[in-house]
Amino acid sequence: MSESAPRKLPPGTVPIKEEFLVFRTAPAPQPNDDAAEGVTATTTGRDAGDRPVDSRDQPGNGGKKSWKSMSKAEKNAQKGQNKGRRFKKERDELELCWKVANGAVCDLGTECRFSHDIDAYLAAKPQDLRVPSIDEFTDKPPFGPDLSTLVKPHPRYPNVDTATVCPIFAEAGECRYGYKCRFLGGHIAEGSEGNLTLAQDETKKAQAALTAHEMNFIGAENQKRLRSKRYPLPISTQYLRDIAPPEEKNSKPIVIDASRLDEADYVAKALEVSASADPAATPTAEPTPTATEDVKMDDVETTVEKRTGDANADAAKDTPDVPMRSSEKNRLDWKGKTYLAPLTTVGNLPFRRLCVKLGADITCGEMGLAPSFLAGSREEWSLVRRHPSERTFGVQVAGNKPQFLVPTAEVLAKEFPSGLDFVDLNCGCPIDLVFKAGSGSALLDAAGKLGRIIVGMQKALGAIPLTVKLRTGVKDGKNNAHKLMPRIAAEWGASAMTLHGRTRQQRYTRLADWEYIGECVKAVREREEAEDLAPVPIFGGGDCFSAQDYWEKVEGSGVDGIMIARGALIKPWIFTEVKERREWDISARERLDLIRDYAEFGLNHFGSDTTGVNATRRYLCEALSFQYRYVPIGLLETLPPKINERAPAFRGRNELETLMASGDSQDWVKISEMFLGPAPPTWSFMPKHKSNAYGSEEGQG
Ligand SMILES: Cc1cc2nc3c(=O)[nH]c(=O)nc-3n(C[C@H](O)[C@H](O)[C@H](O)COP(=O)(O)O)c2cc1C
């Protein structure tokens, strides 16, 4: 409770009503979004000496050393990312063979290194879980039901809860995790000998082909062909020959060399590509997700014909240096649509699915690295996965030269002619290792190369449109997007552009430059008009945090829409607000219901076995590491809320709301346990940015 209020809040503080403020008014530490995106202090050329006043300077921080009393080395160790964090894969103690787990016979027989004894496995297996319905929750501790007690244990298999519902079975009519599923009681039947068998729901299975199966699987054979450089790349080979300097053109054969993976390797490590911990991307031993490649969504089907190999063949015959016009491709009709920005780690498929449910029209996968795609990396190809609910979906690729990016585009187009609505070229990534390799935002300062990349990728993609995501420039005071963007659209033929209104050097603490975004839109439109070209969609990005903000920025700058990133991470319902042009005072229970949705989507994607449950838990905690930053708008003196304001310590309108505002990573684990059952004793969550790892010294009331 507020003991010393009223006190004047410092400028830049979230205007929380006095009755919700707790004993002190110092704002919470500014969350480090640069670290969350993967940007280090060296990227920005600034030290964290400009760290805002934070609660580590306050007494009562759990016995930890105060910020002021730390040595420089200790401060350095505290700031930025938790680089050493690792997430261990949780497994069952007794490992059951995947074939047997699915009711099949294992050809390896006694040679198989996994158990074939279902009864022994079920006896040793941790007990079933269930995702409680939202009606079982209240606003007061303990908030939800005790998941350690099974509702209706099976008479002979006491670990199996016959009252549970398996989220995968509920959607797909079958569960690919079979006996290994932690929601097994949701899909068992009694065998003739009193044994357990696996149930199937044929009606659901038929429906699921259109609504539930994820799309865009490259397949093991293609990965192998990529790895061994046997994947045919006629369009790229021709294009790279055509753009090669005259002395090289005829002398040596063009080799698309994806074996030079040192760049990709270290970048991938630095980025901690989310899929590396994604059990859905794990190989052969685990179940192959149900039929996917030939699943087509209704509306996608209509475009299939337009995107057949013929378009590719035509592209190959084109004159090499003449860009393919966006008018020759599937047009992107993006006006008035909402766009969830690509987000490494946190913009995974379950999160995108949640945002789609809440109104996001366009979604884009996490950034993947072109050399890793070409090396057939399983993790990279898992980033291409799409849920059928994603109506307009693209994948994002980063790379430093046509030799990587054009072939990657060719493989994408060949493998997923109906599974991708666009491919996005990353020209904005600020991360040191990406930038220093000449990828991401480094391309902003390499116009000639950028042109060759865009023209080549457009050709290789055939009917699939290429879009480009930019920052305003590399260095502060040296914006150059206004010069590049008209060329990207009019000269090189990209089909859409998105512009994050910051330079590479600029940190999130300074606001995006929306006036400059407006100047860039104007420059593009002038050039298009002068050359009688149809306008391509331009989306702006930066700091959008409310419906009011969205529409003011759209109207003020002339963009066709806004690509939302952190706003969606903190409040995924921002898409509903934008569409309905209202600010939503969402209740804590409504928010909890969205967390429940995320848990179910996560189990569907990452898996419902022990490994999948804990991968879901990990990504749920990653999501909560942003969502706790939401200050309920019913607590505010004035609207709209702003993303760059810092929250003073506050309490919610009830205990659940207070819990959801906790910055303590242990509380995020606690929330995950409400839906996923107790975290294993060996499991821990370390957030990406250290300000969170420090725990909730703010004392949320
Ligand atoms: C955690 C995080 C991950 C991001 N990952 C990517 C990415 O993979 N690709 C990309 O182009 N931008 C990425 N970005 C940048 C965002 O897409 C967006 O351009 C930027 O955050 C500005 O928008 P905002 O102010 O709405 O957050 C990331 C940003 C954050 C905070």
The ligand as a Tripos MOL2 file, in Angstrom:
@<TRIPOS>MOLECULE
LIG
   31    33     1     0     0
SMALL
NO_CHARGES

@<TRIPOS>ATOM
      1 C1         13.0830   -9.3940  -28.8940 C.3       1 LIG1
      2 C2         13.1690   -8.7840  -30.2610 C.ar      1 LIG1
      3 C3         13.5030   -9.5940  -31.3340 C.ar      1 LIG1
      4 C4         13.5740   -9.0560  -32.6330 C.ar      1 LIG1
      5 N1         13.8600   -9.8730  -33.6940 N.ar      1 LIG1
      6 C5         13.8570   -9.3740  -34.9630 C.ar      1 LIG1
      7 C6         14.0530  -10.2130  -36.0920 C.ar      1 LIG1
      8 O1         14.2460  -11.4320  -35.9820 O.2       1 LIG1
      9 N2         14.0270   -9.6340  -37.3220 N.ar      1 LIG1
     10 C7         13.8170   -8.2920  -37.5020 C.ar      1 LIG1
     11 O2         13.7870   -7.8110  -38.6210 O.2       1 LIG1
     12 N3         13.6180   -7.4850  -36.4340 N.ar      1 LIG1
     13 C8         13.6130   -7.9880  -35.1840 C.ar      1 LIG1
     14 N4         13.3590   -7.1560  -34.1260 N.ar      1 LIG1
     15 C9         13.0160   -5.7410  -34.3900 C.3       1 LIG1
     16 C10        11.4910   -5.5620  -34.4970 C.3       1 LIG1
     17 O3         10.9610   -6.3420  -35.5520 O.3       1 LIG1
     18 C11        11.0700   -4.1040  -34.7000 C.3       1 LIG1
     19 O4         11.5380   -3.6260  -35.9230 O.3       1 LIG1
     20 C12        11.5840   -3.1790  -33.6090 C.3       1 LIG1
     21 O5         11.4530   -3.7720  -32.3420 O.3       1 LIG1
     22 C13        10.8330   -1.8410  -33.5750 C.3       1 LIG1
     23 O6          9.4770   -1.9880  -33.3300 O.3       1 LIG1
     24 P1          8.7960   -1.7330  -31.8920 P.3       1 LIG1
     25 O7          9.1650   -0.3750  -31.4350 O.co2     1 LIG1
     26 O8          7.3230   -1.9300  -32.1670 O.co2     1 LIG1
     27 O9          9.3690   -2.7620  -30.9620 O.co2     1 LIG1
     28 C14        13.3140   -7.6700  -32.8320 C.ar      1 LIG1
     29 C15        12.9870   -6.8670  -31.7310 C.ar      1 LIG1
     30 C16        12.9090   -7.4060  -30.4510 C.ar      1 LIG1
     31 C17        12.5410   -6.5130  -29.3000 C.3       1 LIG1
@<TRIPOS>BOND
     1     1     2 1
     2     2     3 ar
     3     2    30 ar
     4     3     4 ar
     5     4     5 ar
     6     4    28 ar
     7     5     6 ar
     8     6     7 ar
     9     6    13 1
    10     7     8 2
    11     7     9 ar
    12     9    10 ar
    13    10    11 2
    14    10    12 ar
    15    12    13 ar
    16    13    14 ar
    17    14    15 1
    18    14    28 ar
    19    15    16 1
    20    16    17 1
    21    16    18 1
    22    18    19 1
    23    18    20 1
    24    20    21 1
    25    20    22 1
    26    22    23 1
    27    23    24 1
    28    24    25 2
    29    24    26 1
    30    24    27 1
    31    28    29 ar
    32    29    30 ar
    33    30    31 1
@<TRIPOS>SUBSTRUCTURE
     1 LIG1         1 GROUP 0 **** ****
